[in-house]
Amino acid sequence: MTLLASIEDHDESAQLASIVDELREAEEEIAILEAVKVAQLAGAMRIALRRMEGKHATQRARELELRSVAAEIGAAVRWSDRVAQARMSDALDLVERFPATIDALTTGRITARHAAVIQDAGCVLTDDTDRAAFEQVVVEWAAAETVARTRDYARGLAEHLHPESITTRFERAEKARTVTLSELHDGLAKLEIIGPTALLHGIHDRLTQQARAIRATTTQPGEEPRVVDAEPAVVDTRTLDQIRADLVCDMLLTGQPTIDHTTDILPGGLGAIRASVHVTVPALTAAGIADRGASIDGTSPIDADTARQLMATAPGWDRILTHPVTGMVLAVDRYRPGTILERFLAARDIHCRFPGCRQPARRCDHDHNLDWALGGRTTVGNLACLCKRHHTLKTETEWTAAQEPDGTIRWTSPLHRRYTDKAPPRVAFVPDADPPPF
């Protein structure tokens, strides 16, 4: 019986390995076909533009040439002509302004979604040299990372290279803040808010903390009821998302606006829970010498003035020393006391270190890569931030992790495949085409 089970396990592992290989090959083939589609759409756009040049006296007549080509494509592939026109325009932009991205897509190194986020982030770079340098770095990153992580990295690098300061752009963009309501089905509606990044991150964090506090004080299914004043506690079966939605409705409908948002908070209970965001501020910005933007959780840019205001009211802040080229965190110290090791890990890792995960470090556990029970040391070289989902996966399954001196984590799957997760850089630099002056 044991021998038979072993053979069956081996067969399943071999079958799973074959599935993984075929899926990877299919993704590469799909990417290559997507590159063909981009090339064809770009070609159609060029034809439309040539037909528009000087052939008609009015702008409307010229636009009709473009619309006619888009309608031809849309009818053939079951798109609306508006969708076809937009995709033609995007394809031509990708081909003409992002050649390295197209090359990577053509060879199957990245997916069409990777290409789209690179284009979306890099479109703000009007200088050809800056954009080429941006592509060179981001395409290499995208070849080894998920779409979501590529989006974060690309946005950060584009922010660093942007010709216009974040302060100027924020002053212009904040005029678009708004609240909109749209109807959904089955008696539901959607309320959307566009506002300053720091405020909305804080709102979401506060709602999350309050929702977790509510869940922690109510009986979960399967537990023995807690008795308070001889009555069993109410079982709350709502999900975290549902509680957040209920809380924001309650507070918006019953709360009173206040001029001073930092003092008029009732002590105790949910009212004592304050918003928490992890802000990274460049040293020169903090000193008021420069206006380079800061970021929240290493991904969302905020303007310099907002960053300095947050620093002024923070109970403490960390000083992070990074490598001048790679951006790797080398050391962390603090203006006020705290747990040095935890602060270093949060600064270095930024998010969960399982491949593809982006759960912020402040919501993660500190995992011993080599288990403490097996002799693993409690040092930065053996610790990493893992969200509860991936911490449990590592603990309860055959996934293993080994950390290198630079913070890179080499993961090994149950199929003995290896995956690399590099510590995200705090500061992004691009190679200089000029030779060194020495």
SETORGU-494312 format. One record per residue: z, x, y of N, C-alpha, C, O in turn. Coordinates in steps of 0.1 Angstrom, whole numbers, plus 5000, padded with zeros to 4 digits. Atoms other than C-alpha are relative to their C-alpha. Layout:
ZXYZXYZXYZXY
...
This chain:
500050084988500050005000500050095013499350065022
499949914988500950285024498650075002498250095014
501349944999497650465016498949915006498149945014
500950104995495650145022500249975015499249965022
499750024986497350085055499550125009499050105020
500449884993496650445066498550005002498050035012
501550014999492950395058499549905010498649925018
500450114991492750065077500350055014499550025023
499749964987494450225107499050105005498550105016
501149904997491950515106498749935004498049975013
501350074998489050275104500149935014499149935021
499950074987490350075134499950105012499350075022
500149894990490850395154498650045003498250065014
501449964999487350505147499149895006498349925014
500750114994486050165156500249995015499349975023
499650004986487950165188499350115008498950095019
500649884993486650515197498549975002498050015012
501450034998483150395191499749905011498849915018
500150104990483650095213500150065014499450035023
499849934987484950315241498850085004498450085016
501149914997482050555238498849915004498149945014
501250094996479450265239500249935013499349925020
499850064987481150105268499750105012499150065022
500349894990481050435288498550025001498050035013
501549984999477350475279499449885007498449905014
500650124994476650115289500250005015499349965023
499749994986478350175323499050095007498550075018
500949904994476150475329498649955001497949965010
501450055000472950295319499949895011498949885017
500050114989473949995342499950075013499150025022
500149944987474450235371498650055002498150045014
501449954998471050395365499149885004498249905012
500850124997469450045365500349955014499449905022
499750044986471349965397499450095010498950045021
500749904991469850275413498649965001498049975012
501450055000466450145403499949885009498949875017
500050134992467249805419500150045015499449985024
499849964987468449975451498750065006498350035017
501349934996465150185453499049895003498249905012
501050114998463049865449500349925012499449885020
499750084988464949675475499750085013499350025023
500249924989464749965499498450005003498050005014
501550004998460949975493499549875006498649875014
500450134994460649605500500449995015499649945023
499650004985462549655533499050085008498750045019
501049914993460149935543498749925002498149935013
501350084998457149705537500249905010499349885019
499850114990458749425557500050065014499550005024
499949934987459449675586498650045005498350035017
501449974996455849795586499249885004498549895014
500750124996454549445587500549955014499849885021
499450054987456849375617499550085012499550035023
500349914989455649675638498749965007497649985002
501250024991453349565666499049904995498049895002
501050105005451649295646500149875007499149795007
499850144994453148995664500550025014501150115018
499750004986453648915700501549975003502150015012
498650044997457048755697501050054989500650094978
498949965009460348855681500149914988500349954977
499950105011460448535661498950024989499250014977
501149985010457048605645500350134992499950134980
499749885007458148955636501149984989501150024978
498950035010461348825620499549924988500149934977
500550085011459348575600499450094989499450054977
500549905011457648875582501150044991501050054979
498949965008461048995571500549894992500849914980
499450115007462248655561499049964988499549924978
500950045011459048595541500150104988500150054977
499849915011459448915521501349984993501449984980
498750035006463148835515499949874991500549864981
500250125007462148485504499250024987499549964976
500849975012459648625479500950064990500850034978
499149945010462248845463501149904995501449894983
499050105004464948575464499549904990500249874980
500550105010462748325446499850064986499949994976
500349945013461848575419501350034992501350024980
498849965007465448685411501149905002502349934998
499050104999467248365419501250035010502350005008
499149984988468948475452499549915011498449875011
500450064987468948295485499250115008499550235006
500849904992466548455510501050085009500750195013
499149934991469548535532500750124992500950234997
499449905009471248725503499050124998499350234999
501149905002467948905496499850095012499750215011
500249934988467549005532501150105002500950225006
498949914998471049145534500050124990500350234994
500049895010470649345502498950105002499050214999
501149914996467349485513500450095011500250215010
499549924989468949605545501050114995501050224999
499049915005471949755527499450114991499850234992
500749905009469649925501499350115008499450235005
500749904992467550095528501050095007500750215008
499049924994470650215546500650104990500850224993
499449915010472050355514499050114996499550234995
501049905004468850535505499850105011499750225008
500349914989468250685539501250085006501050195010
498949944993471750765551501050064990501950144993
499049955010473650835518499250054987499450004976
500849955011471251045496500950054988500550044977
499149955011474151215476500549894992500749904980
499550125007475550875467498949944991499249914980
501150055008472150755455499750094988499550054977
500249915011471751075434501049984989500749984977
498950025009475151015418499849874992500149864980
500250135006474250655411498850014990498949954979
501249985009470850755396500350074987499750044977
499649935013472450985371501249944993501649994982
499050075007475150735362501450065002502350024995
498749944998478050945376501049905007502249915004
499250104994479250655397499449874998498249864994
500550135001478850285396499549945013499750005024
500550064988477150055421501249965009501049965021
498850044991480649935433500550135007500950125018
499649874994481550305439499150025012499650065023
501049974990478350345459500349905012500149955024
499850104990479150025479501250045009501150025021
498849964992482650145490499850135008500350145018
500349884993481350485499499149975013499450025023
500850044989478650325521500849925010500649945022
499250084991481150075536500950095008501050075020
499149914993483550355545499350105009499750135021
500849904993480950605557499149955011498650035018
501050064990478850365578500550035014499650025023
499649974987481050445608499750145005499950165017
500349864996480050805608498550015005497650014996
501350004994477050825631499350145000498150155000
500649875000476651205630499650044986500450024976
500549975013474451315601500850114992501050104980
499349895006476351635595501449954994501849994983
498750065005479751455593499849914988500649924979
500250095011478351195570499650074988500150034977
500449925012476851455547501250064994501450074982
498849945005480151635545500949904993501649934983
499250115005481951305539499549974986500349954977
500650035013479551225510500350104990500750074979
499849895010479951565494501449994994501550014982
498750015005483651515491500349874992500949884981
499750135006483851145483499349984987499949924978
500850025013481151145456500750074989500850014978
499349935011483051405436501349934997501749924985
498850085003486251195440499649884992500349854982
500450135006484450875430499650024985499849934977
500449975014483051045398501250004990501049994978
498949995008486551075385501149895002502149894996
498950104997488450775400499449865000498249834999
500450145000488350395401499449965013499550045023
500650044987486650195428501149985010500950025022
498950024990489950095444500550135006500750145018
499649874995491150455446499050075009499350135019
501149944992487750565459500049945014499850005024
500050074987487950305486501150055009500850085021
498949954992491350425498499750145005499950175017
500349864996490250795498498950005010499050085020
501150004990486950725515500449955013499950005023
499650064987488550515542500850115008500750135020
499249904993491050795549499250115005499550165016
500849894996488451065550499149965012498950045022
500950054989486150855573500949985012500450015023
499150014989489150785595500250145006500250155019
499849864995489751165598498850055008498950125018
501349954994486051225607499549905011498549945018
500550104990485650915630499950065014500950125018
500249944987484251015664500949935011501149995021
499250074990486450755682501449994995501649974983
498650005004490250765682500449864995499949764999
499550135006492150495662500749925011500749805011
499350074989494050415694499049915008499249805011
501050074993490850315712499449884992499249774997
500550115008489550115683501049894997500649784997
499050105002492849945678500149905012500249785011
499950084988492949825714498849905000499049795005
501250095000489449675709500249904988499949784990
500050095012490049535674501149905000500949794995
498950105001493449365680499749875008500449775006
500450134993491649115703499549904990499449784993
500650095011490248965670501149944992500849874983
498950065008493748875657499949855001499749795011
500250145000493648515646500749944987501150024978
499650075011494948255622499049894997498749815006
501050105003492448035603500449924988501249974979
499750095011492747745579498749954994497849905001
501250055007490247655553500549914988501549944981
499650095011490347375527499550054987498450104985
500449975013490347435490499949874992499849774998
500150125009490247195460501449964996502450034997
498850055006492946975445501250005009502350035004
498950014991495046935476500650135005501750135011
499549874996495347305484499150045012498050005014
500749944988494347495516500450155000501350194994
499749864998494247865526500250035014499450005023
499649954987495948015556499850155001500450224993
500349854999494548355567500550055013500349985024
499649944987496048585593499350145001499350224992
500649874997494248875609500950065012501050005022
499149944990496749105628500250144998499650204989
499749855002498149455632500450034986501349964980
499749965014498349635599501550014997502049974987
498649985003502049735603500849874999501649864991
499350135001503149375610499749934987500649884981
500450085012501249225581500550074987500950004978
499349935011502449495557501549974999502049944988
498650035000505949425568500349864996501349844989
499950145004505549055564499949984985500849924979
500150015014504349095529501150064992501650014982
498949945006507049335520501349925000502049914991
498850084999509749115533500049884991501049844985
500150115009508448815515500250044985500849974977
499849955013508349025483501450024997501949994986
498549985002511949135487500749884998501649864990
499350135001513148785493499749934987500649874981
500450075012511148645464500850074988501249994979
499349935011512648915441501549975000502249964990
498650034999516148835454500349864995501349844988
499950145005515648465446499950004985500749944978
500250005014514448545411501250074993501650034982
498849935006517448775405501249924999502149944991
498850085000519948505413499849874993500649784994
500250135007518348225392499850044985499550154982
500149985014518348185355498650004995497849924998
501449995005515248295337500049934986501049924979
500150075013513948105306500450104989500150214989
499549925012515648225274501450055002502050104993
498749954998518848325291501049894999500749775000
499050105000522148155289500349955014500350045023
499850044987522747935319501350065006502350074999
498949954993525148075345500849885006500249795011
499250114995528047855355500650035013501350135015
499449994987528847815391500649875004499949765005
499250124997531547555400499749904989499549784992
500150085011531247415365498649944998498449854989
501350055002527547345369499050114997499150225002
500949895003524747545353499050035011498649945019
500949964989522447745376498649944997498249914985
501450055001518947605382499150104995499050214999
501049915005516147755362498850005009498249905011
501249994991513447885385498950064993498950184989
501249955008510147915367498950045008497850075003
501149964991508048005397499750154998500650234995
500449865000506048325397500450065014500749995023
499749934987506548585424499149965011499549945022
501050054990503348475441500449865005500349835017
499650144996504548115441501250005009501249925019
498849994991507948205456499650055014500150005024
500549944987506248415483499349895008499649885020
500750104993504048125492500949895005500849845017
499050104995506947875494500950065011501249995020
499249944989508948125515499350005013499949965023
500849994987506248175541499849865006499949855018
500150144995505747795544501449965006501449905017
498750044995509547735548500350075013500750015022
499649924988509948015574499149965012499649955023
500950044989506947915594500249865005500149845017
499750134996507847555595501449975006501649885014
498650034995511547585602500550115009501550105015
499549894992511947925619499749985015498849915019
500150014986512247975656499550145005500150245002
500449874994510248255675501150065008501949995014
499049934992512448515691499350115007498350175003
500649894992511748765718500350144994499550224993
499649875007513749045701499949984985500849924979
500250025014512449065666501050094991500950084979
499249915007515049325656501549974999502250034992
498650024999518349175664500449864996501649844991
499650145003518348795659499849974985499149884982
500150025015518848815621501449974995502450044998
498750045005521748635604500450104990499650144981
499549905011523948865583500149934987500449814985
499850055013523948825546498849924995498049875004
501050095005521648635523498650055002498450175005
501449964998517848645526499750055014498850135016
500249964986518048675564500350155002499850205012
499749864999519449025559499050094995499050214997
501049925006516449145541499050035011498449945017
500949954989514249355565498750054994498750104982
501349945004510649455562500150154998500850215006
500149865002509949795548498650054998497950004989
501449945002506750005551500250155001501050205008
499949855001506150365543498950055009497750045006
501049964990504450525573499950155000500950225000
500349854999502850875574499550035014498449975018
500449974986502651015609499750155002500650234999
500249864997500951345618501050065010501449995019
498949944991503351585635499650005014500449975023
500450004986501251615667500049865006500349845018
499950144995501151235669501449965003501749905013
498650034999504851205664500550075013501450015020
499649934988505351455692499449955013499849995024
500750054988503051265716498950095005498450075016
501049904996500651565718498649954997497749975005
501450055004497751395700500249854997501349804995
500050145003496751035693499349974986498749874984
500650025014495551085657500849894993502049894993
499450115006496250775637500950034988500850144982
499249985011498950735611499549904989498549844990
500450095011498850535578501249944993502350004994
499050075007500850295558499750014985498649984981
500249985014501350375521498850094997498250084986
501049915002498750645525498649945000497650014997
501350065000495850395528499649935012498449945016
500350094989496050165558500250065013501450095016
499849934987495450325592500649915010500349805011
499450074989497550225622499850105012499750225011
500249924988497250345658501350085003502450064998
498949904998499450625672501249935007502349975004
498850064993501550405696500849924990502149934991
499250075010502550175667500850094991502050064988
499349905008503450475646501250055007502350065000
498949954992505650615673501149905001502349935001
499050104999507350285678500849984987502049964987
499350015013508150255640500950124998502050104993
499149885002509550615640501249985009502350025004
498950014991511750535670501149914994502349934997
499050105005513450245651500450034985501249964980
499849975014513450405616501450064998501950145007
498649945002516950485601499950154996500950224997
500249855003515450825590498650024997497849934995
501449975003512251005585499950134993500750224995
500249885007510851275563499050095007498050045012
501049904995509051595574499450054987500050104978
500749965012506351675549499150125003498350125012
500849884999504852025545498949994990499249984978
501150015009501352015531499250135000499250205010
500949895000498852275520498949985010498449875011
500950024989496452335549498649964996497949905005
501350035004493352285529500049884990499349784992
500150105010494052075498500849885003500649774998
499250114997496651855514501149974990501949874992
499050025010498951885484501450025007501650115015
498749994994502651825493500750124994500850134982
499349885005504552145491501649995001502350044993
498550024998508052045505500249885009499449845016
499650114991509951765521501450025004502350064996
498650004996513051765542500249885009499249815012
499750124994514751495561500950025013501850105013
499249994988516151445596501449954997502450005003
498650055004519051235581500150014985499150024978
499849985015520551275546499349904991499149794995
500550095010519051125515499750084987500150194986
500349935013517851205480498750085001497650025001
501249924997515551495484498949994989497749984992
500950015010513951465450499149885000497949884999
500750124999513051105454499050005011497949945010
500850004988511651165488498750094998497650065002
501249925004509451445475499049934992497849944994
500950075009508051235447499249895008498049885006
500750114992507250945471498950065009497950005011
501049944991505551185495498850064993497750054997
501149945008503551365468499149904993497949914994
500750095009502551075446499349885008498249845004
500550114992502050795472499949874992500349764997
500150125009501350555443500350044986500550154983
499949985014501750515406499050104995497850094999
500949895004500250815388499349974987498650064981
500950045011498650625359498649995005498449945016
501450014995494850655361499649875005499749774998
500550124994493550395385501049915007500649825014
499050094994496850235395500350045015500350165018
499849984986497650195432501349945005501649925017
498750064996501150045431500850105009501050225004
499349914991503050205461501250074993501950014985
498949925006505550485451501349935002502249944994
498650064998508450295467500349884991501449844990
499850115010507950025441500050054985499949974976
500249945013507750265412501350064994502350085002
498949925006510250425387499650155000498550195003
500249865001510650795384500150044986501150054980
500149975014509450895350500050154997499450235004
500149865005510151215331498750014991498649944981
501249995008506751325319500350044985499849984976
499449965013508451505290501449935000502349965008
498850095000511251255281501350095001501450204995
498749934999514751365291500750024987501350124985
499350005013516051285256499450114991500050164982
500749905008513551545243500150145007499450235003
499849884993514651815267499350015013499350125020
500850004988512551725297501050015012502049955012
499249974989514051855330499849905011498749845013
500150094988514851635361499650095012500450125020
500549924989512651845384498649945004498149864997
501350054995509551775405498950034991497949964990
501149965009507451955379500049914987499149934979
500050095012508451695352500249855004500449774995
499850144996508851375373498749955007498050035013
501250064993506151135386500449855001501249794994
499850144997506050785400499149924991497949944990
500850105009505050515375500549865003501749845003
499650144999505050145381500649954987500450024977
499350055012507049935356499149984989499450014977
501050035010503949835338499650124992499550134980
500549885007502750185331501150094995500950174986
498849945005506250325327500349954986500650034977
499750065014506750085298498950044991499150064979
501149965008503250165285500250144994500050164982
499849865005504150535283501250014991501150094981
498849995008507550475268499849934986500349984976
500150085012506550215242498850024992498749974980
501249985008503150335231499750154999500650235002
500349865003501450665222499450075012498950185010
500549934989500250745257501050115004502250095004
499149894996501651085268499550065013498350045017
500349944987501651275301500650145001501750164997
499649864997501851645310499650045014498550015018
500349974986502151775345499850155002500450234996
500349864997500652095359500750045013501249955020
499349954988502152305387499649945013500449925022
500450064987500052145414500249855001499749785010
499850145000501151795405499049924992499249804991
501050075008498051705385500649964986501450034980
499550055013498951485354498849994991497949924993
501050025011496951515322500549904990501549924983
499650115009497151195303499250014987498150054987
500650015013496451165266500249864994501349814993
500050145005495550825251500350004985500350114979
499850015014496350695216498850054992498950094980
501249955007492750795207499850155002498850204999
500049854997493551155218498950035011498450155011
500949974989491251125248500850045012501949995014
499349944988492251315280499549945013498349945015
500350054987492351175315500850075010502050105008
499349924989493251355347500349915012499449845017
499650064988495151215376500550105010501650165007
499649904991495351445406500949945011500749825015
499150054989498151415432499149975013498450065017
500950034988496451235462500450095012501650105015
499849924989496051465492500549925012500149815014
499550064988497951375524499050015012498849925020
500949984989495351525547498750044994498650124985
501349975006491651535540499250095009499050075021
500849914993489451825550498750014992498649994980
501349995006485751875543499550155002499950215011
500449864999484052205536499250035013498449955017
500749964988482752395566498750084996498850174988
501349945004479052495563499950145006499250235000
500049864994479652805586500750104992501850064986
499249895007480753135570501350035007501350015019
498849974993484253245577499850125010499050205008
500249904989484753465608500650144996501050215005
499449875004486053765587499550044987499950144982
